């Protein structure tokens, strides 16, 4: 158990170590201050504004900011849709792939602009290199930048007072892409290439398999492509859509243990750094540390449960007399669906990291995890992916829970709730309620519809509790913009492509819009002076309150649904 | 035909979310 968790502890330590300077840098970039690289990029940045007709000095209120986000994302969705439908006639298609079907194109277009990156298709047998690069990889960058922009707007809401504006969306998205995502993604891509991830435009190669060399009947097709560049932003932008169907279990995407560590670090880095950026912009670093501590406690608790469940393995297999103990000769535990290169510790860690954030990349098949092992990624998503959360979405999700937490505390002690000197009033709580309830509404209604209609049940490979978990997982992943799949569910059908596409859109924008409304409302308020009666929001009491709010909402909303899936599966396994 | 349907669906999703922005902005002004 200790050996299985050591890499995870090292990962968290490195994340905090690198996250702090990155967070300070990000705060300067988002505040428009000079920072490393901004002088070099200023010419490119100004040319982008000139070309797009943007006045970078003009800030807007929340309504214009939200409409900017929506127009930008809708234009992106239409472009990705068209690219897929027209790829057969466009260049960089050495395998001559035909046009993607309309329902799959819709699903993928919405999936990538919402930062979900759910994939109903298999990348290497569906998408041309042009679609992968110009459609999917571009959205990997700009959908992540959109998340950072919205988080920046909400931070400004807390930091400003008596203000009518929350920033300029076009400037935020440009600066986030240019100064944060592009340079770090380039470094990560180079590290991946140095370790064996591929980066080319070659046609697929036919090779003789080792065991059958010389036998013309036994060849294997190796898919090629510009993988490393897409892999880097896939993790860094908490996107998760793999170049290949096997995602980060594929050796060309994730060649070895070092790249596995780098990919995990890339996933956690920006969400963790944003807590430091938050502390810097609001002028109190302790506020950021408190959020980070709450995120870390939530993450570690559920990650350790996954490791324990997977290392313990299936008792039914043990009862058959099979040795499932960890030893020098074998990893033991539950190795079904796991890469032998990574083993149980790195697989359980990846599963937890990818669902604690809104990434959805996988190096192990979640469908093959133990019932409570599979419960962990499911529940981490259902908590709203706030530990550490997606790029931008993790921070704004956690801040919404902070608002809810101080509201609950205010009710208990009979005082008007305040957070960072801002009074939390009726309008703010209405927006908080919409932001928190939109996703469970989409997930639970979507799951209920899917299990009720024949088209929904048709895709289930394992009828019963596990099949229900597969459907619940699909809508949880779509509604929370995660994108990982439980597998076992044939989701590339008109029903699932359409239903999950709608779920992804509502799960992204019906959360993001009320959050921007809160940003606008908070920015306009006066700052309340700190008194002896003000609840401190940087200490252990607040951290406990925050964790309590997240778990309480998650538990109250989803436990009945979870009881029908992974929990009943676990109990049935215990009964034999 | 199917292309029209799915492009229309993207535009419809934009429209309902735009309507949400307008509704919340009005609510904000009222309060």
Contacts between the chains, C-beta under 8 A, distances in Angstrom:
chain1	res1	chain2	res2	distance
A	62	B	25	7.8
A	63	B	21	5.9
A	63	B	22	7.9
A	63	B	25	4.6
A	66	B	21	4.8
A	67	B	18	6.7
A	67	B	21	6.1
A	70	B	14	5.9
A	70	B	17	5.6
A	70	B	18	6.0
A	70	B	21	7.2
A	71	B	14	7.9
A	74	B	10	6.4
A	74	B	11	7.3
A	74	B	13	7.9
A	74	B	14	4.3
A	77	B	10	5.1
A	78	B	7	6.8
A	78	B	10	6.1
A	81	B	6	6.8
A	81	B	7	6.7
A	81	B	10	6.8
A	85	B	3	6.5
A	102	B	2	4.0
A	102	B	3	5.5
A	102	B	5	7.2
A	102	B	6	5.0
A	103	B	2	7.4
A	103	B	6	6.8
A	105	B	6	6.8
A	106	B	6	4.0
A	106	B	9	6.4
A	106	B	10	7.0
A	109	B	10	7.0
A	110	B	10	7.2
A	110	B	13	7.6
A	425	B	31	7.8
A	426	B	31	6.2
A	427	B	27	6.9
A	427	B	28	5.9
A	427	B	31	4.4
A	430	B	27	7.2
A	431	B	24	7.0
A	434	B	24	7.9
A	498	B	9	7.5
A	501	B	9	7.6
A	502	B	9	7.7
A	502	B	13	7.0
A	505	B	13	4.7
A	505	B	17	7.5
A	506	B	13	7.8
A	509	B	13	8.0
A	509	B	17	4.7
A	509	B	20	7.9
A	510	B	17	6.9
A	510	B	20	6.6
A	513	B	17	6.5
A	513	B	20	5.4
A	513	B	21	5.6
A	513	B	24	6.5
A	514	B	24	6.3
A	517	B	24	4.7
A	517	B	25	7.4
A	517	B	28	6.2
A	520	B	28	7.1
A	521	B	28	6.3
